[in-house]
Amino acid sequence: MLKMAQVLLICCLVGATNALYKQWIPDTNYENKTNWDKGEVPCGSDTVQFSSQRKVSVFVETTHAVQEMTLPMDGEIILNSGAGFYVISGQDPDCGAGVMTKFKDADSLQWFNPALWQAAATLNDLQDGHFLFSVHEESVPCQQDDVVFKPLSSFRVDTSSSQTTIPVKSVSVLGNVFDSKSEFSEYLGSQSGLLQFHGSSSVTVGNPSCGDATGCDCGNSVNHERICSTVTCGTLSCKKPLLPIGHCCEVCGTIIFIHFSDSFNLENYRGRIRHLFLSLPKYQSIQLGMSKILKPQRLMGIIPFGSSPEIQVVILDGETGKLSEVLAQDMTKDIKSHGSNLGITGAEIQTASEPGSSAGTVVGAVFGVLLVVTLIVIVVVLIRKGIVQMPPMPSMPSLSRFRRNTDVDDLNAAADRGFDNPIFDKPDMLNNISGLYSTDSISMTQAGVHFINPAYDENEIDFTV
Ligand SMILES: *[C@@H]1O[C@H](CO)[C@@H](O)[C@H](O)[C@H]1NC(C)=O
């Protein structure tokens, strides 16, 4: 239920990641040895077999000698200019005894598999191999992205999904860029189109590019489960792994949530971080993904209450997360001194190291939904003054127990600090970064209800049903 509500809210609010190029990695090229069952491109003594039932579009770049070739019932071979096949009689001296080599089946490769895409900010970056890291949902093409199938190659992609269409800005196939809806749907109906794209949904082009300089929401959260079904998560070595929004796996690293104003520019900020920090030798092992996400807000930490756009910066260092924390501190310093020029109004940090250091350094936080804060403050003040009594909770079994019930004292202590809302009390927000928000912001103990603010750490909540 809760999930459903979130999904609805997320898809109904217009969010806005800037357009990137997303390139499909696999190909169905004759010359790619990963496409052959023996792991080698067949040579002149070999017998080549394409499974008769499989549909496939094969791109051939050069000339090849074969002994014999079995073709599929429904398929095509796209010959590059100058490419072709010839038969040599007897054994090919460069090849040895001939074997039977089969072209592998490409039917199972799914559009929504994040491992099969690489992303870059420009076509040049794509060619030079300067790829961008992103959370799983955004590894797959977003609605404002340009999709690239490598020039001089063919492919076969399963576009099945629960939606009828997969909207993107443009699709480039064999070097032809399609950005008109009608032209691309015509291509999809062609012989090549039918062999390259299969599955229940159809890719549509012509979706507008991201017109918002602060970024655009990717739009793939509706396909989150499909995307994550293809991902296997590794084992983690940190104490308190984090789950970035849009990612399928918990990570040992650091997340910064940036609050921005209209003057923020995502592309510029991404460039700034690249030049100021990521280019430094000490940060070579860092993977950093930055995008606009819709962060779910919850009333009193439990009830879903819409979502607010924020910039999520996911920083991974491939290890325990310590180096990512160092970078996060550097970025925080930069925000403190230049935030106002960059259109950044605040930032929160979540780290994966042990509790204590993870309370979350707050740099002038501004809540997206002020109302939530106001309501919490009012309710708590009323309860403290005895004007309102907490109703007994057993009627809501799902809220009856939290993992950290044992830490009651801890929570109480945290509650005493919990109300220092920087919006109300601290005019010079940017200069106060002293754990104003602790992860455990409110507790009302005897009634058995502890509010643990999930805005800072979703992992803290353990609903027992
Ligand atoms: C061959 O295919 C594999 C897997 O599909 C891909 O990773 C690789 O880049 C391809 N090789 C070339 C030269 O394109």
The ligand as an ORCA input file, in Angstrom:
! r2SCAN-3c Opt
* xyz 0 1
  C      31.448     -7.613    -27.675
  O      30.294     -7.888    -26.887
  C      30.473     -7.675    -25.510
  C      29.266     -8.164    -24.763
  O      28.119     -7.979    -25.453
  C      30.756     -6.201    -25.273
  O      30.946     -5.958    -23.918
  C      31.964     -5.760    -26.052
  O      32.122     -4.379    -25.945
  C      31.834     -6.143    -27.524
  N      33.102     -5.906    -28.197
  C      33.262     -4.893    -29.052
  C      34.629     -4.807    -29.692
  O      32.399     -4.137    -29.318
*
